[in-house]
Amino acid sequence: MALALGREALTLRLVAFGALIVLLFWPEALARPSFQLSFAAVATIVILHELSLVKRFTERRDEPTLYRFARGVVSLVLTGLAIEIILAPIALFHFHKTGL
């Protein structure tokens, strides 16, 4: 619907609205690791890719396929590292170990 209206499809407001809907129906979900981990991961992805530096780095360019592939790999690794850093404290609290 956001794309049809000419707006960005995934924003932090949409993540917050999703969390609000979940918490309205299941407020006990707030204490569960699945809620915390999933919303923290999605919020991290949205926040990271809304940064102007990351937007400039990942924007489409007219360049060779190898450069485009390398840019995609770097973006994927950066996103994975950011998510791991954000999720580590939650995972340590709930499971006493982390993915790093």
C-alpha distances in whole Angstrom, upper triangle without the diagonal:
4,5,5,6,9,9,10,8,11,13,16,14,12,15,17,15,15,19,19,18,20,23,22,23,25,27,30,27,27,31,30,30,27,25,26,26,23,21,24,23,19,20,23,20,18,21,23,20,20,23,24,27,25,23,26,27,24,23,24,27,30,32,34,32,34,33,29,30,32,29,27,30,30,27,27,30,29,26,28,31,29,27,31,32,29,30,34,35,32,34,37,37,36,38,40,39,37,35,37
4,5,5,6,5,6,5,8,10,13,12,10,13,15,14,14,18,18,18,20,23,23,24,26,27,30,27,27,30,30,29,27,24,25,25,22,20,22,21,18,18,20,18,15,18,20,17,16,20,21,24,22,19,22,24,21,20,21,25,27,30,32,30,32,31,27,28,30,27,25,28,28,24,25,28,27,24,26,29,26,25,29,30,27,28,32,33,31,33,36,36,35,37,39,38,35,34,35
4,5,5,5,6,6,9,12,15,15,13,16,18,17,17,21,22,21,23,26,26,27,29,30,33,30,30,33,32,31,28,26,27,27,23,22,24,23,19,19,21,19,16,19,20,17,16,20,20,23,21,18,21,23,20,18,19,22,24,27,29,28,30,28,25,26,28,25,23,26,27,23,24,27,26,23,26,29,27,26,29,31,29,29,33,34,33,34,37,38,37,38,41,39,36,35,36
4,5,8,10,9,13,15,18,17,15,19,21,19,19,23,23,22,25,28,27,28,30,32,34,32,32,35,34,34,31,29,30,30,26,25,27,26,22,23,25,22,20,22,24,21,20,24,24,27,25,22,24,26,23,21,21,25,27,29,31,30,33,31,28,29,31,29,27,30,30,27,27,31,30,27,30,32,30,29,33,34,32,33,37,38,36,37,41,41,40,41,44,43,40,38,39
4,6,9,10,13,14,17,16,15,18,20,18,19,23,23,22,25,27,27,28,30,31,34,32,32,35,35,34,32,29,30,30,27,25,27,26,22,22,25,23,19,22,24,21,19,23,23,26,25,21,24,26,24,22,22,25,28,31,33,32,34,33,29,31,33,30,28,31,31,28,29,32,30,28,31,33,30,30,34,34,32,33,37,38,36,38,41,41,40,42,44,43,40,39,40
4,7,9,12,13,17,16,15,18,20,19,20,23,24,24,26,29,29,30,32,33,35,33,32,36,35,35,32,30,30,30,27,25,26,25,22,22,23,21,18,20,21,18,17,20,20,23,22,18,20,23,21,18,19,22,24,27,30,29,31,30,26,28,30,27,25,29,29,25,26,30,28,26,29,31,29,28,32,33,31,32,36,37,35,37,40,40,40,42,44,42,39,38,39
4,6,9,9,13,12,12,15,17,16,17,20,21,21,24,26,26,28,29,30,32,30,29,33,32,31,29,27,27,27,24,22,23,22,19,18,20,18,15,16,18,16,14,17,17,20,19,16,19,21,19,17,19,22,25,27,30,29,31,29,26,27,29,25,24,27,27,23,24,27,25,23,26,28,25,25,29,29,27,29,32,33,32,34,37,37,37,38,40,39,36,35,36
4,6,7,10,11,10,13,15,15,16,18,20,20,22,24,25,27,28,28,31,28,27,30,30,28,26,24,24,24,21,19,20,19,15,15,16,14,11,13,15,12,10,14,15,18,16,13,16,18,16,15,17,20,23,25,28,27,28,26,23,24,25,22,20,23,23,19,20,23,22,19,22,24,22,22,25,26,24,25,29,30,29,30,34,34,34,35,37,36,33,31,32
4,7,10,10,8,11,14,13,13,16,18,18,19,22,23,24,25,26,28,25,25,28,27,26,23,21,22,21,18,17,18,17,13,14,16,13,11,14,15,13,12,16,17,20,17,15,18,20,17,16,18,21,24,26,28,27,28,27,23,24,25,22,20,23,23,19,20,23,21,19,21,24,21,20,24,25,23,24,28,29,27,29,32,32,32,33,35,34,31,29,30
4,7,8,6,8,11,11,11,14,16,16,17,20,21,22,23,24,25,22,22,25,24,23,20,18,19,18,15,13,14,13,10,10,12,10,7,10,12,10,10,14,16,18,16,14,18,19,16,16,18,22,25,27,28,27,28,26,23,23,24,21,19,21,21,17,18,20,19,16,18,20,18,17,21,22,19,20,24,25,24,25,28,29,28,30,32,30,27,26,27
4,5,5,7,9,10,11,13,14,16,17,19,20,22,23,23,25,22,21,24,24,23,21,18,18,18,15,13,14,13,10,9,11,10,6,8,11,10,8,12,14,17,15,14,17,19,17,17,20,23,27,28,30,29,30,28,25,25,26,23,21,23,22,18,19,21,19,16,19,20,17,17,20,21,18,20,23,24,23,25,28,28,28,29,31,30,27,26,27
4,5,5,6,9,10,11,12,14,15,16,18,20,21,20,22,20,18,21,21,20,19,16,15,16,14,10,11,12,9,7,9,10,6,7,11,11,9,12,15,18,16,16,19,20,19,20,23,26,30,31,33,31,32,30,27,27,27,24,23,24,23,19,20,21,19,16,18,20,16,15,19,19,16,17,21,21,20,22,25,25,25,27,29,28,25,25,26
4,5,5,6,9,10,10,12,14,15,16,19,20,19,22,19,18,21,22,22,20,17,17,18,16,12,14,15,12,10,13,13,10,11,14,14,12,15,18,21,19,18,22,24,22,22,25,28,32,33,36,34,35,33,30,30,31,28,26,28,27,23,23,25,23,20,22,23,20,19,22,22,19,20,24,24,22,25,27,27,27,29,31,31,28,28,29
4,5,5,6,9,10,11,12,14,15,17,18,18,21,18,18,21,21,21,18,15,16,17,14,11,13,14,10,10,13,13,10,12,15,15,13,17,19,22,20,19,23,24,22,22,24,28,31,33,35,33,34,32,29,29,30,27,25,27,26,22,22,24,23,19,21,23,20,19,22,23,19,20,24,24,22,24,27,27,26,28,31,30,28,27,29
4,5,5,6,9,10,11,12,14,16,16,16,18,15,14,18,17,17,15,12,12,13,10,7,10,10,7,7,10,11,9,11,14,14,13,16,20,22,19,19,23,24,22,23,25,29,32,33,35,33,33,32,29,29,29,26,24,25,25,21,20,22,21,17,19,20,17,15,19,19,16,16,20,20,18,20,24,23,22,25,27,26,24,24,25
4,5,5,6,9,10,10,12,15,15,14,17,14,13,17,17,17,16,12,12,14,12,9,11,13,10,9,12,13,11,12,16,16,15,18,21,23,22,22,25,26,25,26,28,32,35,36,38,36,37,35,32,32,32,29,27,28,28,24,24,25,23,20,21,23,19,18,21,21,17,18,21,21,18,21,24,23,23,25,27,27,25,25,27
4,5,5,6,9,10,10,13,14,14,17,15,14,18,18,19,17,14,15,16,14,11,14,15,13,12,15,16,14,15,19,19,18,21,24,26,24,24,27,28,26,27,29,33,36,38,39,38,38,37,34,34,34,31,29,30,30,26,26,28,26,23,24,26,22,21,24,24,20,21,24,24,21,24,27,26,25,27,30,30,28,28,30
4,5,5,6,9,10,11,12,13,15,13,13,16,16,16,14,11,13,14,11,9,12,13,11,11,15,15,13,16,19,19,18,22,25,27,24,24,28,28,26,27,29,33,36,37,39,37,37,36,33,32,33,30,28,29,29,25,24,26,25,21,22,24,21,19,22,23,19,19,23,22,20,22,25,24,23,25,28,28,26,26,28
4,5,5,6,9,10,10,10,12,10,9,13,13,14,12,8,10,12,10,7,10,13,11,10,14,15,14,16,19,20,19,22,25,27,25,25,29,29,28,29,31,35,38,39,40,38,39,37,34,34,34,32,29,30,29,26,25,26,25,21,22,23,21,18,21,21,17,17,20,20,17,19,22,21,20,22,25,25,24,24,26
4,5,5,6,9,10,9,12,11,10,14,15,16,15,12,13,15,14,11,14,16,14,14,17,19,17,18,21,22,21,24,27,30,28,28,31,32,30,31,34,37,41,42,43,41,42,40,37,37,37,35,32,33,33,29,28,30,28,25,26,27,24,22,24,24,21,20,24,23,20,22,25,23,22,25,28,29,27,28,30
4,5,5,7,9,10,13,11,12,15,16,17,15,12,14,17,14,12,16,18,15,16,19,20,18,20,23,24,23,26,29,32,29,29,33,33,31,32,34,38,41,42,44,42,42,41,38,37,38,36,33,34,34,30,29,31,30,26,27,29,26,23,26,26,23,22,25,25,22,24,27,25,24,26,29,30,29,29,31
4,6,6,6,7,10,8,9,12,12,14,12,9,12,14,12,11,14,16,15,15,18,19,19,20,23,24,24,27,30,32,30,30,33,34,32,33,35,39,42,43,44,41,42,41,38,37,37,35,32,33,33,30,28,30,29,25,25,27,25,22,24,25,21,20,23,22,19,21,24,22,20,23,26,27,26,26,29
4,5,5,4,7,7,7,11,11,14,13,10,12,15,14,12,15,17,16,16,19,21,20,21,24,25,25,28,31,33,31,31,35,35,33,35,37,41,44,45,46,44,44,43,40,39,40,37,35,35,35,32,30,31,30,27,27,28,25,23,24,25,21,20,23,22,18,21,23,21,20,23,25,27,26,27,29
4,6,6,10,10,11,14,15,17,16,13,15,18,17,15,18,21,19,19,22,24,23,24,27,28,27,30,33,35,34,33,37,38,36,37,39,43,46,47,48,46,47,45,42,42,42,40,37,38,38,34,33,35,33,30,30,31,29,26,28,29,25,24,27,25,22,24,27,25,23,26,29,30,30,31,33
4,6,9,9,11,14,14,17,16,13,16,18,17,16,19,21,20,20,24,25,24,26,29,29,29,32,35,37,35,35,39,39,37,38,40,44,47,48,49,47,47,46,43,42,43,41,38,38,39,35,34,35,34,30,30,32,30,27,29,29,26,24,27,26,23,24,27,25,23,26,29,30,30,30,33
4,5,6,8,10,11,14,13,10,13,16,15,15,17,20,19,20,23,24,24,25,28,29,29,32,35,37,35,35,39,39,37,38,40,44,47,48,49,46,46,45,43,41,42,40,37,37,37,34,32,34,33,29,29,30,28,25,26,27,24,22,25,23,20,21,24,22,19,22,25,27,27,28,31
4,5,6,8,10,13,13,10,12,16,15,14,17,19,19,19,22,24,24,24,27,29,29,31,35,36,34,35,38,39,37,38,41,44,48,48,49,47,47,46,43,42,42,40,38,38,37,34,33,34,32,29,29,30,27,24,26,26,23,21,23,22,18,20,23,20,18,21,24,26,26,27,30
4,5,6,7,11,11,10,11,15,15,15,17,19,20,20,23,25,25,26,28,30,30,32,36,37,35,36,40,39,38,40,42,46,49,49,50,48,47,46,44,42,42,41,38,38,37,35,33,33,32,29,28,29,27,24,25,25,22,20,22,20,17,18,20,17,15,19,21,23,24,25,28
4,5,5,8,8,6,8,11,11,11,14,16,16,17,19,21,22,23,25,27,27,29,33,34,32,33,36,36,34,36,38,42,45,46,46,44,44,43,40,39,39,37,34,34,34,31,29,30,29,26,25,26,24,21,22,22,19,17,19,18,14,16,18,16,14,17,20,21,21,22,25
4,6,8,9,6,7,10,11,10,12,15,15,15,17,20,20,21,23,25,25,27,31,32,30,31,35,35,33,35,38,41,45,45,46,43,43,42,39,38,38,36,33,33,33,30,28,29,27,24,24,24,22,19,20,20,17,15,17,16,12,15,17,14,13,16,19,20,20,22,24
4,7,9,8,8,11,13,12,13,16,17,17,19,22,23,23,25,27,28,29,33,34,32,33,37,36,35,37,40,43,47,47,47,45,44,43,41,39,39,37,35,34,34,31,29,29,28,25,24,25,23,20,20,20,17,15,16,14,11,13,14,12,10,13,16,18,18,20,23
4,6,6,7,9,10,11,12,14,16,17,18,21,22,23,24,26,27,29,33,34,31,33,36,35,34,36,38,42,45,45,45,43,42,41,39,37,37,36,33,32,32,30,27,27,27,24,22,23,22,18,18,19,16,14,15,14,10,11,14,11,9,12,15,16,17,18,21
4,5,5,6,8,10,10,12,14,15,16,18,20,21,22,24,25,27,31,31,29,30,34,32,31,34,36,39,42,42,42,40,39,38,36,34,34,32,30,29,29,26,24,24,23,21,19,20,18,15,15,16,13,10,12,11,7,8,11,9,7,9,12,13,13,14,17
4,6,5,6,8,10,11,12,14,15,17,18,20,21,23,24,26,30,30,27,29,32,31,29,32,34,37,40,40,40,38,37,36,34,32,32,31,28,27,27,25,22,23,23,19,18,19,18,15,15,17,14,11,14,14,10,10,13,13,10,12,15,15,15,15,18
4,6,5,6,8,10,11,12,14,16,16,18,20,21,22,24,28,29,26,27,31,30,29,31,33,37,40,40,41,38,38,37,34,33,33,31,28,28,28,25,23,24,23,20,19,20,18,15,16,17,14,12,15,14,11,12,15,14,12,14,17,18,17,18,20
4,6,6,6,8,10,10,12,14,15,16,18,20,21,23,26,27,25,26,30,29,28,30,32,36,39,39,40,37,37,36,33,32,32,30,27,27,26,24,22,22,21,18,17,18,16,13,13,14,11,9,12,11,7,9,12,11,10,13,15,16,15,16,18
4,6,5,6,9,10,10,12,14,15,16,18,20,21,25,25,23,24,28,27,25,28,30,33,37,36,37,34,34,33,30,29,28,27,24,23,23,21,19,19,18,15,14,15,13,10,10,12,9,6,9,10,7,8,11,11,10,12,14,14,12,12,15
4,5,5,6,9,10,11,12,14,15,17,18,20,24,25,22,23,26,26,24,26,28,31,35,35,35,33,32,31,29,27,27,26,23,23,23,20,18,18,18,14,14,15,14,10,12,14,11,9,13,14,11,11,15,15,14,15,18,17,15,15,17
4,5,5,6,8,10,10,12,14,15,16,18,22,23,21,22,25,25,23,25,28,31,34,35,36,33,33,32,29,28,28,26,23,24,23,20,19,20,18,15,15,16,14,11,13,14,11,10,14,14,11,13,17,16,15,17,20,19,17,17,19
4,6,5,6,9,10,10,12,14,15,17,20,21,19,20,24,23,22,24,27,30,34,34,35,33,32,31,28,27,27,25,22,22,21,18,17,17,16,13,13,13,11,8,10,11,7,7,11,11,9,11,14,14,14,16,18,17,15,15,16
4,5,5,6,9,10,11,12,14,16,19,20,17,18,22,21,19,22,24,28,31,31,31,29,29,27,25,24,23,21,19,19,18,15,14,14,13,10,10,11,9,6,9,10,7,7,11,12,11,12,15,16,16,17,18,17,14,13,15
4,5,5,6,9,10,11,12,15,18,19,16,17,20,20,18,20,22,26,29,29,31,28,28,27,24,23,23,21,19,19,19,15,14,16,14,11,12,13,11,9,12,13,11,11,15,16,14,15,19,19,19,20,22,21,18,17,18
4,5,5,6,8,10,11,13,16,17,15,16,20,20,18,20,23,26,30,30,32,30,30,28,25,25,25,22,20,21,20,16,16,17,15,11,13,14,11,9,13,13,10,11,15,15,14,16,19,19,19,21,23,22,19,18,19
4,5,5,6,8,10,11,15,15,13,14,18,17,16,19,22,25,28,28,30,28,27,25,23,23,22,19,18,18,16,13,13,14,11,8,10,10,7,6,10,10,7,9,13,14,13,15,18,19,19,20,22,20,17,16,17
4,6,5,6,9,10,14,14,11,12,16,15,13,16,18,22,25,25,26,25,24,22,20,20,19,17,15,15,14,11,10,12,10,7,9,11,8,7,11,12,10,12,15,17,16,17,20,21,22,23,24,22,19,17,18
4,6,5,6,9,12,14,11,11,15,15,14,15,18,21,25,26,27,26,26,24,21,21,21,18,16,18,17,13,13,15,13,10,13,14,11,11,15,15,13,15,18,19,18,20,23,24,24,25,27,25,22,21,21
4,6,5,7,10,12,10,11,14,15,14,16,19,22,26,26,28,27,27,25,22,23,22,19,18,19,17,14,15,16,13,10,13,14,10,11,14,14,12,14,17,18,18,20,22,23,24,25,26,25,22,21,21
4,6,6,9,9,7,9,12,12,11,14,17,20,24,24,25,24,24,21,19,20,18,15,15,15,13,10,11,12,9,7,11,11,8,9,13,12,11,14,17,18,19,20,22,24,25,26,26,24,21,20,19
4,5,8,9,6,6,10,10,9,11,14,17,20,21,23,22,22,19,17,18,17,14,13,14,13,9,11,13,10,8,12,13,11,12,15,16,15,17,20,22,22,23,25,27,27,28,29,27,24,22,22
4,6,9,7,7,10,11,11,12,15,18,22,23,25,24,25,22,20,21,20,17,16,18,16,13,15,17,14,12,16,16,13,15,18,18,16,19,22,23,23,25,27,28,29,30,31,30,26,25,25
4,6,5,6,9,10,11,12,16,18,22,22,25,24,24,21,20,21,20,16,16,18,15,13,15,16,13,12,16,16,13,15,18,17,16,19,22,23,24,25,27,28,30,31,31,30,26,25,24
4,5,5,6,9,10,10,14,16,20,20,23,23,24,20,19,21,19,16,17,19,16,14,17,18,15,15,18,18,16,18,21,20,20,23,25,27,27,29,31,32,33,34,35,33,30,28,27
4,5,5,6,9,10,14,15,19,19,21,22,21,18,17,19,17,13,15,16,13,12,15,16,12,13,17,16,15,17,20,19,19,22,24,26,27,28,30,32,33,34,34,32,28,27,25
4,5,5,6,8,12,14,18,18,20,19,19,16,14,16,14,11,12,13,11,8,11,13,10,10,14,14,12,15,18,17,17,20,22,24,25,26,28,30,31,31,32,30,26,24,23
4,5,5,6,10,12,16,17,19,19,19,16,14,16,16,12,12,15,13,10,13,15,13,13,16,17,15,17,20,20,20,23,25,27,27,29,31,32,33,34,35,32,29,27,26
4,6,5,9,10,14,14,17,18,18,15,13,16,15,11,13,15,13,11,15,16,14,15,19,19,18,20,23,23,23,26,28,30,30,32,34,35,36,37,37,35,31,29,28
4,6,9,10,13,13,15,15,15,12,11,13,11,8,10,12,10,8,12,13,11,13,16,16,16,18,21,21,22,24,26,28,29,30,32,34,35,35,35,33,29,27,25
4,6,9,12,12,14,14,14,11,9,11,11,7,7,10,9,7,10,13,11,12,15,16,16,17,20,21,21,23,26,28,28,29,31,33,34,34,35,32,28,26,25
4,6,10,11,14,14,15,12,10,13,13,10,10,14,13,11,14,16,15,15,18,20,19,21,24,24,24,26,29,31,31,32,35,36,37,37,38,36,32,29,29
4,7,9,11,11,13,11,8,11,13,10,10,14,14,13,15,18,17,17,21,22,22,23,26,27,27,29,32,34,34,35,37,39,39,39,41,38,34,31,31
4,6,9,10,12,10,8,12,13,10,12,15,15,15,17,20,19,20,23,24,24,26,29,29,30,32,34,37,37,37,40,42,42,42,43,40,36,34,33
4,7,9,12,10,9,12,14,13,14,17,18,17,20,22,22,23,26,27,27,29,32,33,33,35,37,40,40,40,43,45,45,45,46,43,39,36,35
4,7,8,7,7,10,11,11,13,15,16,16,19,21,21,22,25,26,27,28,30,31,33,34,36,39,40,40,42,44,45,44,45,42,38,35,34
4,5,6,6,9,10,11,13,15,16,17,19,20,21,23,25,26,27,29,31,32,33,35,36,40,40,40,42,45,45,44,45,41,38,34,33
4,5,5,6,9,10,11,12,14,15,16,18,20,21,22,24,26,27,29,30,32,33,34,38,38,37,40,42,42,41,42,39,35,32,31
4,5,5,6,9,10,11,12,14,15,16,18,20,21,22,24,26,27,29,30,31,33,36,37,36,38,41,41,40,40,37,33,30,29
4,5,5,6,9,10,10,12,14,15,16,18,20,21,22,24,26,27,29,30,31,35,35,35,37,40,40,39,40,36,33,29,28
4,5,5,6,9,10,11,12,14,15,16,18,20,21,23,24,26,27,28,30,33,34,33,36,38,38,38,38,35,32,28,27
4,5,5,6,9,10,11,12,14,15,16,18,20,21,23,24,26,27,28,32,32,31,34,36,36,35,36,33,29,26,25
4,5,5,6,9,10,11,12,14,15,16,18,20,21,23,24,26,27,30,31,30,32,35,35,34,35,31,28,24,23
4,5,5,6,9,10,10,12,14,15,16,18,20,21,23,24,26,29,30,29,31,34,34,34,34,31,27,24,23
4,5,5,6,9,10,10,12,14,15,16,18,20,21,22,24,27,28,27,30,32,32,31,32,29,26,22,22
4,5,5,6,9,10,10,12,14,15,16,18,20,21,22,26,26,25,28,30,30,29,30,27,23,20,19
4,5,5,6,9,10,11,12,14,15,16,18,20,21,24,25,25,27,29,30,29,29,26,22,19,18
4,6,5,6,9,10,11,12,14,15,17,18,20,23,24,23,26,28,29,28,29,26,22,19,18
4,5,5,6,9,10,11,12,14,16,16,18,21,22,21,24,26,26,25,26,23,20,16,16
4,5,5,6,9,10,10,12,14,15,16,20,20,20,22,24,25,24,24,21,17,14,13
4,5,5,6,9,10,11,12,14,15,18,20,19,21,24,25,24,24,22,18,15,14
4,5,5,6,9,10,11,12,14,17,17,18,20,22,23,22,23,21,17,14,14
4,5,5,6,9,10,10,12,15,16,15,17,20,20,20,20,17,14,11,11
4,5,5,6,9,10,10,14,15,15,16,19,20,19,19,16,13,11,9
4,5,5,6,9,10,13,14,14,16,18,19,19,20,17,14,12,11
4,5,5,6,8,11,11,12,14,16,17,17,18,15,12,10,11
4,5,5,6,9,10,10,11,14,15,14,15,12,8,7,7
4,6,5,8,10,10,11,14,15,15,15,13,10,9,8
4,6,7,8,9,11,12,14,15,15,14,11,11,11
4,6,5,6,9,10,11,11,12,11,8,9,10
4,6,5,6,9,10,10,10,8,5,7,8
4,5,5,6,9,10,9,9,8,11,11
4,5,5,6,8,9,10,9,11,13
4,5,5,5,7,6,6,8,10
4,6,5,4,5,6,9,11
4,6,6,8,9,13,14
4,6,8,10,13,15
4,5,8,11,13
4,7,11,12
4,7,9
4,6
4
